[in-house]
Amino acid sequence: MKLRAWTLVLLAGMLLLGCGACSSQATPAAPSKPTESMAMASASPTPAEIIQVTLVEPVKQVTRNDTYYFDNCSGTKERRQSLSTIAQVQKTLTLGSEATATDSGQKTTISEECRAKLMIEIEKAYQDKLAAAQAKVEQDEMVAGAYSRFNYTIIWEEQQFASTVSFTLNGQSYTIPYTYTLLVPSLGSAKSIPCSG
């Protein structure tokens, strides 16, 4: 019986230590005001912290085009292949080096543990965007009929989401900028080329 009681006490202590990576007091962050093009994504707050990711629409630009030769010259039937077999969505996330106090504008450096927690919440906030991009790449198909070869263009589009995440630290509300970037491939033109030669 004593062993079970000590086990429960140890588990409760470990859970308490796991909380508060970005905060040492239970003071909620002051919510930032989203503009018309922004929405708020809020993490499930623990008693010690509230993390809010300000979501934005991406700035998009084509960064490069690649060429892929899709060969079915020896095939006797139509050949299909998903774009995802040769190109995958790539993602990067960068977080600012300093956080800014929302009331005083004072800058502060945050711990690596806090940075890691903020980055996890940003990834969660954009997981639907990532899943949608991956599903689109999975559905895009290259097609070549029997005894044919095609030169496919693969277009790489960068989708950059640049905004801020707010959090509490020692009872003070802070914001820090982030940039979440997706590099998304899609099929462009397909040019038929001769099988001989």
Secondary structure per residue as TSV (DSSP state, phi and psi in degrees):
chain	resnum	aa	ss	phi	psi
A	1	M	-	360.0	-42.8
A	2	K	H	-63.7	-36.8
A	3	L	H	-63.0	-42.2
A	4	R	H	-64.7	-40.4
A	5	A	H	-64.3	-44.4
A	6	W	H	-63.7	-38.2
A	7	T	H	-61.0	-44.5
A	8	L	H	-63.5	-40.5
A	9	V	H	-63.9	-43.1
A	10	L	H	-63.5	-43.4
A	11	L	H	-62.5	-42.7
A	12	A	H	-63.5	-39.2
A	13	G	H	-64.7	-40.6
A	14	M	H	-65.7	-39.0
A	15	L	H	-64.1	-41.4
A	16	L	H	-64.8	-38.5
A	17	L	H	-66.1	-30.6
A	18	G	H	-69.8	-22.6
A	19	C	S	-83.5	161.4
A	20	G	-	78.5	31.3
A	21	A	S	-63.3	-30.8
A	22	C	S	-112.3	8.4
A	23	S	-	-154.5	148.3
A	24	S	S	-117.6	-4.3
A	25	Q	S	-132.7	155.8
A	26	A	-	-87.2	66.3
A	27	T	-	-115.0	119.1
A	28	P	-	-69.2	148.9
A	29	A	-	-71.3	145.0
A	30	A	-	-71.9	122.5
A	31	P	-	-67.3	135.7
A	32	S	-	-81.3	156.0
A	33	K	-	-91.4	117.4
A	34	P	-	-73.1	146.0
A	35	T	-	-82.1	-176.5
A	36	E	T	-61.3	-30.7
A	37	S	T	-93.8	8.1
A	38	M	E	-117.6	155.6
A	39	A	E	-137.1	158.6
A	40	M	E	-101.4	134.6
A	41	A	E	-118.4	116.9
A	42	S	E	-109.8	131.1
A	43	A	-	-72.4	156.6
A	44	S	-	-66.6	113.2
A	45	P	-	-75.7	143.9
A	46	T	B	-92.8	171.7
A	47	P	T	-58.8	-21.3
A	48	A	T	-98.5	-10.4
A	49	E	B	-158.3	154.6
A	50	I	-	-135.2	127.3
A	51	I	-	-118.1	128.6
A	52	Q	E	-125.0	126.7
A	53	V	E	-102.5	122.7
A	54	T	E	-85.7	114.9
A	55	L	E	-86.5	145.8
A	56	V	E	-136.7	163.0
A	57	E	-	-78.4	150.4
A	58	P	-	-80.3	154.0
A	59	V	E	-92.3	125.5
A	60	K	E	-112.5	141.8
A	61	Q	E	-156.5	145.4
A	62	V	E	-79.8	127.2
A	63	T	E	-100.5	-29.3
A	64	R	E	-167.9	165.2
A	65	N	E	-122.8	137.8
A	66	D	E	-115.2	162.9
A	67	T	E	-117.1	136.6
A	68	Y	E	-131.3	125.8
A	69	Y	E	-90.5	116.5
A	70	F	E	-104.6	105.3
A	71	D	E	-103.5	126.9
A	72	N	E	-135.9	33.0
A	73	C	T	-63.9	-33.1
A	74	S	T	-95.3	1.6
A	75	G	-	-83.0	143.1
A	76	T	S	-100.0	-4.6
A	77	K	S	-131.4	163.0
A	78	E	-	-59.3	140.5
A	79	R	E	-116.6	134.4
A	80	R	E	-125.2	144.8
A	81	Q	E	-149.8	131.5
A	82	S	E	-68.7	142.5
A	83	L	G	-59.5	-29.7
A	84	S	G	-64.1	-16.5
A	85	T	G	-75.1	-17.3
A	86	I	T	-123.8	-15.1
A	87	A	-	-145.4	135.3
A	88	Q	-	-122.9	153.0
A	89	V	-	-65.4	133.3
A	90	Q	E	-112.5	141.2
A	91	K	E	-130.3	147.5
A	92	T	E	-138.4	151.3
A	93	L	E	-138.6	125.8
A	94	T	E	-122.1	141.3
A	95	L	E	-120.4	139.5
A	96	G	-	-55.1	159.2
A	97	S	S	-81.9	-21.5
A	98	E	-	-133.2	147.0
A	99	A	E	-99.4	149.8
A	100	T	E	-114.7	129.6
A	101	A	E	-66.7	131.7
A	102	T	T	-70.7	-26.3
A	103	D	T	-92.6	-35.1
A	104	S	T	-108.6	-17.0
A	105	G	-	78.4	5.0
A	106	Q	-	-68.9	139.0
A	107	K	E	-92.3	148.0
A	108	T	E	-148.4	149.2
A	109	T	-	-91.4	136.1
A	110	I	-	-104.0	160.0
A	111	S	-	-70.7	160.4
A	112	E	H	-63.9	-34.4
A	113	E	H	-63.4	-43.0
A	114	C	H	-66.1	-43.1
A	115	R	H	-57.8	-44.0
A	116	A	H	-62.2	-41.4
A	117	K	H	-66.2	-42.1
A	118	L	H	-62.6	-41.8
A	119	M	H	-65.2	-36.6
A	120	I	H	-61.5	-43.5
A	121	E	H	-67.6	-36.1
A	122	I	H	-65.1	-43.8
A	123	E	H	-58.5	-43.2
A	124	K	H	-62.5	-40.4
A	125	A	H	-63.2	-30.0
A	126	Y	T	-106.8	13.3
A	127	Q	H	-64.0	-31.5
A	128	D	H	-67.3	-38.7
A	129	K	H	-63.9	-42.8
A	130	L	H	-64.3	-45.3
A	131	A	H	-63.3	-39.5
A	132	A	H	-65.1	-41.6
A	133	A	H	-65.2	-42.0
A	134	Q	H	-65.9	-38.2
A	135	A	H	-64.9	-39.0
A	136	K	H	-64.0	-42.4
A	137	V	H	-65.3	-37.6
A	138	E	H	-63.3	-36.0
A	139	Q	H	-80.9	-27.3
A	140	D	-	-64.6	127.2
A	141	E	E	-124.3	138.6
A	142	M	E	-92.1	137.7
A	143	V	E	-130.0	136.2
A	144	A	E	-140.7	126.0
A	145	G	-	-69.1	173.9
A	146	A	T	-58.4	141.2
A	147	Y	T	55.9	43.1
A	148	S	E	-137.8	163.2
A	149	R	E	-143.1	139.0
A	150	F	E	-129.1	146.5
A	151	N	E	-103.2	103.3
A	152	Y	E	-93.3	140.1
A	153	T	E	-95.6	129.1
A	154	I	E	-107.4	120.4
A	155	I	E	-97.9	127.2
A	156	W	E	-103.6	116.5
A	157	E	E	-109.1	128.1
A	158	E	E	-90.1	128.9
A	159	Q	E	-116.0	110.6
A	160	Q	E	-110.8	121.2
A	161	F	E	-106.9	106.8
A	162	A	E	-115.7	121.0
A	163	S	E	-159.0	-152.1
A	164	T	E	-133.4	158.1
A	165	V	E	-124.3	136.7
A	166	S	E	-110.7	152.5
A	167	F	E	-161.2	170.0
A	168	T	E	-105.1	145.4
A	169	L	E	-147.1	115.6
A	170	N	T	53.7	40.9
A	171	G	T	80.1	0.6
A	172	Q	E	-108.6	141.7
A	173	S	E	-88.6	131.6
A	174	Y	E	-129.7	158.3
A	175	T	E	-127.9	153.9
A	176	I	E	-145.5	137.2
A	177	P	E	-76.7	150.8
A	178	Y	E	-139.0	159.1
A	179	T	E	-133.7	117.3
A	180	Y	E	-108.2	122.9
A	181	T	E	-125.3	132.2
A	182	L	E	-112.2	136.1
A	183	L	E	-112.0	109.7
A	184	V	E	-113.8	121.5
A	185	P	E	-84.7	149.0
A	186	S	E	-147.9	158.8
A	187	L	E	-81.8	133.8
A	188	G	E	-104.4	-132.5
A	189	S	E	-74.7	156.8
A	190	A	E	-126.7	122.2
A	191	K	E	-111.5	125.3
A	192	S	E	-73.3	133.7
A	193	I	E	-128.9	149.0
A	194	P	-	-64.4	146.9
A	195	C	S	-76.4	-31.4
A	196	S	-	-80.1	145.4
A	197	G	-	84.8	360.0
